[in-house]
Amino acid sequence: MFMSVLFSWHFDWYFIMYNNIFSLHTLNISSEKENSTIFRRICFQSEFCVLIGSAVQGLTKVETIQVKVRAVLKKREYGAKYTQNNFITAVRAMNEFCLKPSDLEQLRKIRRRSPHDDTEAFTVFLRSDVEAKALDVWGSPEALARERKLRKEVEREYQETIFLFLVFFFVCLFVSYGDQNFTFLCLCFIKPRSGKRTTFLQGPGKVVMVAICINGLNFFFKLLAWVYTGSASMFSEAIHSLADTCNQALLALGISQSVRNPDAIHPYGFSNMRYIASLISGVGIFMMGAGLSWYHGIMGLLHPEPIESLLWAYCILAGSLVSEGATLLVAINEIKKSAHQHGLSFYEYVMQSRDPSTNVVLLEDTAAVLGVILAAGCMGLTSLTGNPYYDSLGSLGVGTLLGAVSAFLIYTNTEALLGRSIQAERVQKLTEFLENDPAVRAIHDVKATDMGLSKVRFKAEVDFDGRVVTRSYLEKQDIDQILNDIQQVKTPEELENFMLKHGENIIDTLGAEVDRLEKELKQRNPEVRHVDLEIL
């Protein structure tokens, strides 16, 4: 009987202690008074069980159980939208909340690290303070919404008035000064694009302008030779020169557009306009050059006609060969110089289409030289044999040559517009620079895209070493003051405030490390214009 009672006491004692321990582990520290009451109740039950165990000494052994209470901060629910801690600039506060500079002078001002390279820090305001001030100024959210709508209408009316005034002004200029003076006066009011004055005096712009002048003259003289002789090959050469002139004019337009400054709609600029112009040029060569040459050659085979004296045609072809060869040499020298600057061979530079405008001139002039030789050979066979079919075959050969050039231009420029990576060696160089920094543990998902005009956009996910970043923060702090603050921490609330203060500063230090890496990466690699480092 006594043993059964003893067993029952032991079972109840273990059950009570299990419930007590389970209560401690599931305890939510929400009310200090309530928690202290629960803890005293648990201790009383524990002492009572220990007294019972002491009464049966010799029959069983009592083990001491140490109970520890783990303090847990209550989790805060922020909801799907939380903007109370957001910062906004003064310009945005005045535009979005219809405030004046005098309204912002009374608000709390906070100095934050600037995202721009030209300034180290700038002043921002808490969004909650700005919203409260806007409600204080306008009285209600409805009144603020009405004011925003009214200002947008006023701004739209102002833009329409300016547009109508400019239209009226230029019409008056045209009526008063005539066509030529009107064009000159309009150019005086147009803001010049960045670098446009020197674009066509050097580099690809110079090559394109030389090609336009020479091909325009070649087209004129070849057209006269075709009218005089009626040769199908000469007609193909005339069409070839016309196509080259039009396409190179299109390239000149693309070059002038590519140097425009970035704007809000095109934040990365207009450098791809060169590839777009080259792509359209390739399509134009195929449609206009190859198509008409094939058509005229086929018609010559179906309806052969006798050819007049070819003396003038030979003279014009010889002049075209010299002029086209001169333009070809200009393009070759420019590509050699650019390839040397990029550390590439001539073949690699052409195949990768690093300079689409010069590539088009190079390939068009190469096709022109080969076309002149082919046309002269076929015309020579026709004059020797009297068979006009050789001349028509020459026209088909020139069309096939132009079709091959257009296919190559379409392929290379399409690849460039799709977003092509730079060479693997250059990507490795950029990656090694980041990995050698002490604050970086690893680099992942590296993307280095060629944007054209020797501009590169670099993107990578960076795994930062939190210890190095924290040590960088501590090196700029008063350690004695931090130790004193730690010793004064007694409650969970004080610990939370301490961690929030230094945690925010460490995050700012991490942002400064990202800015430092981006700045150094651009300085060491001038071709890298846009750097996006994502914290992993």
C-alpha positions in Angstrom: 0.0 0.0 0.0 2.7 2.4 1.0 4.7 1.6 -2.3 1.6 2.3 -4.4 1.1 5.7 -2.7 4.8 6.5 -3.1 4.6 5.6 -6.8 1.5 7.8 -7.1 3.4 10.7 -5.4 6.3 10.2 -7.8 4.1 10.2 -10.8 2.2 13.3 -9.7 5.5 15.1 -8.9 6.9 14.3 -12.4 3.7 15.4 -14.0 3.7 18.8 -12.1 7.3 19.4 -13.0 6.7 18.6 -16.7 3.8 21.0 -16.8 5.9 23.7 -15.1 8.8 23.3 -17.5 6.4 23.3 -20.5 4.8 26.5 -19.2 8.2 28.2 -19.0 9.1 27.2 -22.5 5.8 28.4 -24.0 5.8 31.6 -21.9 5.2 34.7 -23.9 6.8 37.7 -22.2 4.0 40.2 -22.8 3.2 41.4 -19.2 5.9 41.6 -16.6 3.5 41.5 -13.7 1.6 38.5 -15.1 4.9 36.6 -15.8 6.2 37.2 -12.2 3.0 35.8 -10.8 3.2 32.7 -13.0 6.9 32.2 -12.0 6.1 32.4 -8.3 3.3 29.8 -8.7 5.7 27.5 -10.5 8.4 27.9 -7.8 5.8 27.2 -5.0 4.7 24.0 -6.8 8.3 23.0 -7.3 9.2 23.5 -3.6 6.1 21.5 -2.5 7.2 18.6 -4.7 10.7 18.8 -3.3 9.3 18.6 0.3 7.3 15.5 -0.7 10.4 14.0 -2.2 12.4 14.7 1.0 9.8 12.9 3.1 10.5 9.7 1.4 14.3 9.9 1.5 15.9 6.4 1.5 13.1 5.1 -0.7 14.0 7.2 -3.8 16.5 9.7 -4.9 15.5 13.3 -5.7 17.2 15.1 -8.5 17.5 18.9 -8.6 16.0 20.6 -11.7 17.3 24.0 -12.7 14.7 26.1 -14.6 15.8 29.0 -16.9 13.4 31.6 -18.3 14.2 32.7 -21.9 13.1 36.3 -22.6 11.6 36.8 -26.1 10.7 40.2 -27.7 7.2 40.5 -28.9 7.1 40.3 -32.7 5.8 43.4 -34.4 3.3 43.2 -37.3 4.0 45.9 -39.9 1.3 44.9 -42.4 1.5 44.8 -46.2 2.2 48.6 -46.5 4.3 50.4 -44.0 5.8 53.8 -44.9 6.2 55.4 -41.4 10.0 55.1 -41.5 10.4 56.2 -45.2 12.6 59.2 -46.1 11.8 61.6 -48.9 13.6 64.5 -50.3 12.5 68.2 -50.2 11.7 68.3 -53.9 9.5 65.2 -53.7 7.8 66.5 -50.5 6.9 69.8 -52.3 5.8 68.1 -55.5 3.7 65.2 -54.1 2.3 67.0 -51.0 1.9 70.5 -52.4 4.1 72.1 -49.7 6.3 75.2 -49.7 9.9 75.5 -48.5 8.8 77.4 -45.5 6.6 74.4 -44.5 9.6 72.1 -44.5 11.7 74.3 -42.2 9.7 73.3 -39.2 10.1 69.5 -39.8 12.9 67.3 -38.5 15.9 67.2 -40.9 17.9 64.1 -41.3 21.3 63.8 -43.0 21.7 60.7 -45.0 24.3 59.2 -47.3 23.8 60.5 -50.8 23.3 58.1 -53.8 25.1 60.5 -56.1 28.8 60.6 -56.7 29.1 64.4 -56.6 27.7 64.8 -53.0 28.5 62.9 -49.9 25.3 63.6 -47.9 22.0 65.3 -48.3 19.0 66.3 -46.2 15.8 64.2 -46.1 12.6 64.2 -44.1 10.4 61.5 -42.6 7.5 60.7 -44.8 5.2 60.6 -41.7 6.2 64.1 -40.7 5.6 65.4 -44.3 2.2 63.7 -44.5 1.2 65.2 -41.1 2.3 68.6 -42.2 0.4 68.3 -45.5 -2.8 67.5 -43.6 -2.2 70.4 -41.3 -1.8 72.8 -44.3 -4.6 71.5 -46.4 -7.0 70.3 -43.7 -7.9 66.8 -45.1 -6.8 64.2 -47.6 -9.6 65.2 -50.0 -8.4 68.8 -50.1 -4.9 67.6 -50.8 -6.1 65.4 -53.6 -8.0 68.3 -55.2 -4.9 70.5 -55.0 -2.8 67.9 -56.7 -5.4 67.5 -59.5 -5.5 71.3 -59.9 -1.8 71.6 -60.2 -1.6 68.9 -62.8 -4.2 70.7 -64.9 -2.3 74.0 -64.6 1.0 72.2 -65.6 -0.7 70.6 -68.7 -2.2 74.0 -69.7 1.2 75.6 -69.4 2.9 73.0 -71.6 0.2 73.4 -74.2 0.6 77.2 -74.2 4.4 76.9 -74.6 3.9 74.5 -77.5 1.4 76.8 -79.3 3.7 79.7 -78.7 6.7 77.9 -80.2 4.6 76.8 -83.3 3.5 80.4 -83.8 7.0 81.7 -83.3 8.6 79.4 -85.9 5.8 80.1 -88.4 6.5 83.8 -88.0 10.2 83.2 -88.6 9.5 81.1 -91.7 7.2 83.8 -93.1 9.5 86.7 -92.3 13.0 85.3 -93.2 12.3 82.6 -95.8 13.4 78.9 -95.9 17.2 79.3 -95.6 17.3 81.9 -92.8 14.5 80.0 -91.1 16.6 76.8 -90.9 19.6 78.8 -89.5 17.5 80.5 -86.9 15.9 77.2 -85.8 19.3 75.7 -85.3 20.2 78.6 -83.0 17.3 77.6 -80.7 18.1 73.9 -80.7 20.3 72.6 -77.9 23.3 70.8 -79.4 23.7 67.2 -78.5 26.6 66.1 -76.4 29.8 65.8 -78.6 27.9 66.2 -81.9 30.3 68.9 -83.1 33.3 66.5 -83.2 31.4 63.3 -83.9 32.0 63.5 -87.7 35.5 64.8 -87.5 37.1 61.7 -86.1 36.6 57.9 -85.6 33.6 56.2 -87.2 31.9 59.5 -88.0 34.8 60.5 -90.2 34.8 57.2 -92.0 31.1 57.4 -92.7 31.2 60.9 -94.0 34.1 60.1 -96.4 32.1 57.0 -97.6 29.0 59.1 -98.2 30.9 61.6 -100.4 32.7 59.0 -102.4 29.8 56.7 -102.9 27.6 59.6 -104.0 30.0 60.5 -106.7 30.4 56.9 -107.8 26.6 56.5 -108.1 26.4 59.6 -110.3 29.1 58.5 -112.7 28.0 54.8 -112.8 24.4 55.9 -113.6 25.7 58.0 -116.6 27.7 54.9 -117.7 24.7 52.7 -117.6 22.5 55.2 -119.5 25.3 55.3 -122.2 26.0 51.6 -122.4 22.9 49.8 -121.2 25.0 47.3 -119.3 23.2 45.2 -116.7 26.4 44.9 -114.6 26.9 48.7 -114.7 23.2 49.1 -113.7 23.9 46.8 -110.7 27.0 48.8 -109.8 25.0 52.0 -109.9 22.3 50.5 -107.7 25.1 49.2 -105.4 26.6 52.7 -105.0 23.1 54.2 -104.4 22.4 51.7 -101.8 25.7 52.3 -100.1 25.1 56.1 -100.1 21.6 55.8 -98.6 22.8 53.2 -96.0 25.7 55.3 -95.0 23.5 58.4 -94.6 21.4 56.2 -92.3 24.6 55.3 -90.4 25.4 59.0 -90.0 21.9 59.6 -88.5 22.4 56.7 -86.1 25.8 58.1 -85.0 24.3 61.6 -84.4 21.5 60.0 -82.3 23.8 57.7 -80.4 25.7 60.6 -78.7 22.6 62.1 -77.2 22.6 62.5 -73.4 20.4 60.1 -71.4 17.0 61.3 -70.3 14.2 60.1 -68.0 12.8 57.8 -70.7 16.1 56.4 -71.8 18.3 56.4 -68.6 21.1 54.3 -70.2 21.4 56.6 -73.2 21.1 56.1 -77.0 24.3 54.2 -77.8 22.3 51.3 -79.4 21.1 53.6 -82.1 24.3 52.7 -84.1 23.3 49.1 -84.0 19.8 49.9 -85.0 21.0 52.0 -87.9 23.4 49.3 -89.0 20.6 46.7 -88.8 18.3 48.8 -91.0 21.3 49.4 -93.3 21.7 45.6 -93.7 18.1 45.2 -94.5 18.3 48.1 -97.0 21.3 46.5 -98.8 19.4 43.3 -99.1 16.1 44.9 -100.4 17.5 47.6 -102.5 21.0 46.4 -103.6 20.7 42.6 -103.8 17.0 42.6 -104.9 17.4 45.1 -107.8 20.6 43.5 -108.9 19.0 40.0 -109.0 16.0 41.4 -110.8 18.1 43.2 -113.5 20.3 40.1 -114.0 17.3 37.8 -114.4 15.7 40.2 -116.8 18.9 40.3 -118.8 19.0 36.5 -119.0 15.3 36.4 -120.1 15.6 39.3 -122.5 19.2 39.8 -123.6 20.0 43.0 -125.4 23.2 44.1 -127.2 25.6 46.3 -125.3 27.1 49.5 -126.7 30.7 50.6 -126.4 32.1 49.7 -123.0 35.1 52.1 -123.0 33.4 54.7 -120.8 32.1 52.0 -118.5 35.7 50.7 -118.0 37.0 54.1 -117.2 34.2 54.7 -114.6 34.8 51.3 -113.1 38.5 52.0 -112.8 37.7 55.3 -111.0 35.3 53.6 -108.7 37.9 51.0 -107.9 40.3 53.6 -106.8 37.8 55.6 -104.8 36.2 52.6 -103.2 39.7 51.3 -102.4 40.6 54.6 -100.7 37.4 54.4 -98.5 38.2 50.8 -97.7 41.7 51.7 -96.5 40.2 54.5 -94.3 37.8 51.9 -92.7 40.6 49.3 -92.3 42.9 51.8 -90.5 40.1 52.9 -88.2 39.2 49.3 -87.3 42.9 48.4 -86.7 43.3 51.4 -84.3 40.1 50.5 -82.4 40.9 46.8 -82.2 44.3 47.7 -80.8 42.7 49.9 -78.1 40.4 47.0 -77.1 43.1 44.4 -77.2 41.5 42.4 -80.0 42.6 41.2 -83.3 41.3 42.7 -86.5 39.1 39.6 -87.2 37.7 39.4 -83.7 36.8 43.1 -83.7 34.9 42.8 -87.0 33.2 39.5 -86.0 32.0 40.9 -82.7 30.7 44.1 -84.4 32.2 46.4 -81.7 31.9 49.4 -84.0 28.9 48.7 -86.2 29.1 51.9 -88.3 32.7 51.3 -89.4 31.9 47.6 -89.9 29.2 48.5 -92.4 31.5 50.8 -94.3 34.2 48.1 -94.3 31.9 45.4 -95.6 30.2 47.7 -98.1 33.5 48.9 -99.6 34.9 45.4 -99.7 31.8 44.3 -101.5 32.1 47.3 -103.8 35.7 46.6 -104.7 34.9 42.9 -105.4 31.7 44.0 -107.3 33.7 46.3 -109.5 36.2 43.6 -110.3 33.4 41.1 -111.0 31.4 43.6 -113.1 34.6 44.5 -115.1 35.4 40.8 -115.7 31.9 40.0 -116.9 31.7 43.1 -119.1 35.1 42.1 -120.6 33.8 38.6 -121.4 30.8 40.1 -123.0 32.9 42.4 -125.2 35.2 39.6 -126.2 32.6 37.0 -127.0 29.6 39.3 -127.9 27.4 37.2 -125.5 25.3 39.4 -123.2 24.6 36.6 -120.9 28.0 37.1 -119.1 27.0 40.6 -118.3 23.7 39.4 -116.8 25.6 36.8 -114.8 27.8 39.6 -113.4 24.7 41.4 -112.2 23.6 38.2 -110.4 27.0 37.8 -108.9 27.0 41.4 -107.6 23.5 40.8 -106.1 24.7 37.6 -104.4 27.7 39.4 -102.9 25.4 42.2 -101.5 23.0 39.5 -100.1 25.9 37.9 -98.2 27.0 41.3 -96.8 23.5 42.1 -95.7 23.0 38.8 -94.0 26.2 39.2 -92.0 25.2 42.8 -90.9 21.7 41.6 -89.9 23.2 38.7 -87.9 25.9 40.7 -86.0 23.8 43.7 -85.2 20.9 41.5 -84.0 23.3 39.8 -81.6 24.5 43.1 -80.3 21.0 44.4 -79.7 20.0 41.3 -77.8 22.6 42.1 -75.1 25.9 40.5 -75.6 28.4 39.8 -72.9 32.0 41.1 -73.0 35.0 38.8 -73.3 35.4 36.2 -70.6 38.9 37.6 -69.8 37.5 41.0 -69.0 34.7 39.5 -66.9 37.3 37.5 -64.9 39.3 40.7 -64.4 36.3 42.5 -62.9 35.3 39.6 -60.8 38.8 39.1 -59.4 38.9 42.8 -58.4 35.8 42.4 -56.3 36.9 39.0 -54.8 40.2 40.5 -53.7 38.5 43.1 -51.5 38.4 42.1 -47.8 34.7 43.0 -47.4 33.7 40.4 -50.1 33.3 36.7 -49.4 32.0 35.6 -52.8 30.6 36.8 -56.1 27.6 35.2 -57.8 25.5 35.7 -60.9 28.0 38.0 -62.7 26.6 39.7 -65.9 28.8 42.2 -67.9 26.9 43.4 -71.0 28.2 45.5 -73.9 26.0 48.5 -74.3 27.8 49.8 -77.4 30.3 52.7 -77.8 32.7 50.9 -75.5 30.3 51.1 -72.6 29.8 48.2 -70.3 27.0 47.5 -67.7 28.2 45.3 -64.9 25.9 43.4 -62.5 26.7 40.9 -59.7 25.4 39.5 -56.4 27.9 40.1 -53.6 28.2 38.1 -50.4 29.6 40.5 -47.9 31.6 39.5 -44.8 29.5 41.0 -42.0 32.5 40.8 -39.6 34.6 43.0 -41.8 31.8 45.5 -42.3 31.1 45.6 -38.6 34.8 46.1 -37.8 34.9 48.9 -40.3 32.0 50.5 -38.4 33.6 50.0 -35.0 36.9 51.6 -36.2 35.1 54.9 -36.6 33.3 54.7 -33.2 34.2 55.6 -29.6 34.7 52.1 -28.1 34.6 53.3 -24.5 31.3 54.9 -25.1 29.9 51.7 -26.6 31.1 49.7 -23.6 29.5 52.2 -21.3 26.2 51.9 -23.2 26.4 48.1 -23.0 26.9 48.1 -19.2 23.8 50.3 -18.8 21.6 47.8 -20.7 19.4 46.1 -18.1 16.0 45.4 -19.8 14.9 43.9 -23.1 13.7 47.4 -24.2 17.1 48.9 -23.5 18.8 46.1 -25.4 16.4 46.6 -28.4 17.2 50.3 -28.5 20.9 49.7 -28.4 20.8 47.1 -31.2 18.5 49.3 -33.4 20.8 52.2 -33.1 24.0 50.4 -34.0 22.2 48.0 -36.5 21.1 51.0 -38.6 24.6 52.4 -38.6 26.1 49.1 -39.6 23.6 48.9 -42.5 24.7 52.4 -43.6 28.3 51.2 -43.4 27.4 48.3 -45.7 25.8 50.8 -48.2 29.0 52.9 -48.1 31.0 49.7 -48.8 28.9 49.1 -51.9 29.4 52.7 -53.1 33.1 52.4 -52.5 33.4 49.2 -54.6 31.3 50.6 -57.4 33.4 53.8 -57.5 36.7 51.9 -57.5 35.4 49.5 -60.2 34.6 52.4 -62.5 37.9 54.2 -61.8 40.0 51.1 -62.6 37.8 50.2 -65.7 36.7 53.4 -67.5 34.6 51.4 -69.9 32.3 50.3 -67.1 29.7 53.0 -66.9 26.9 51.3 -64.9 27.5 49.1 -61.9 24.7 47.2 -60.0 26.0 45.3 -57.0 23.2 43.4 -55.2 23.7 42.4 -51.6 23.3 38.6 -51.2 
